[in-house]
Amino acid sequence: MANAIGAISSLPGLTPTPGTGGAAGAPAATGEGFGEALAKMITSSEQSGDAANSAVEQMLGGTGDVHDAMIALQRAELTLQLTVQVRNKLVQAYQEILKMPV
């Protein structure tokens, strides 16, 4: 489990934000907004996809290594899966809020 957390936090642009994981209801120590965090996650996902594409192009051109291309593809896949899961949780939370009586 610790390796999985280390792998996720080592993805570019997906480092843990200071002030998270504290007591419930405690204000965050940083001024970064939720929208900014989502935008950063989407940008990171796009960048890892672009890096994977360029690594594959280099491999096919004979200037890159197969291992580097595979690592870049796996990183891009994990980043995309994380982004999709966060989106799914946001949609689920929105649907739960809509079900609440007013």
C-alpha positions, 0 to 999 in steps of 0.5 A, spaced: 500 500 500 505 504 501 508 503 494 502 505 491 501 511 495 508 513 493 507 511 486 501 516 485 504 522 489 510 521 484 506 522 478 507 529 475 503 534 478 499 530 483 503 531 489 499 531 496 497 538 498 499 541 505 493 541 509 490 535 507 489 529 511 488 533 518 482 534 522 475 534 519 472 541 518 479 544 519 481 549 514 486 547 509 493 551 510 494 553 502 489 557 498 489 553 492 482 552 490 478 545 488 477 548 481 485 549 480 486 542 483 482 539 478 485 543 472 492 541 475 489 534 475 487 534 467 493 538 465 497 533 468 493 527 465 494 531 458 501 532 459 503 524 461 499 522 455 503 527 450 509 524 453 507 517 452 506 519 445 512 522 444 516 516 447 512 511 442 514 516 436 521 516 439 521 508 440 518 507 433 523 512 430 529 508 433 532 513 437 528 511 444 528 505 448 522 500 449 522 500 456 522 508 456 516 508 452 512 502 456 513 506 462 511 512 459 504 509 457 503 506 464 504 512 467 499 515 462 494 510 463 495 510 471 494 518 471 488 517 466 485 512 471 486 516 477 482 522 473 476 518 471 475 515 478 475 522 481 470 524 475 466 518 477 466 520 485 464 527 483 458 525 479 456 520 484 457 526 490 453 531 485 447 525 484 447 524 492 446 532 493 440 532 488 437 526 492 437 530 498 430 533 500 430 541 501 
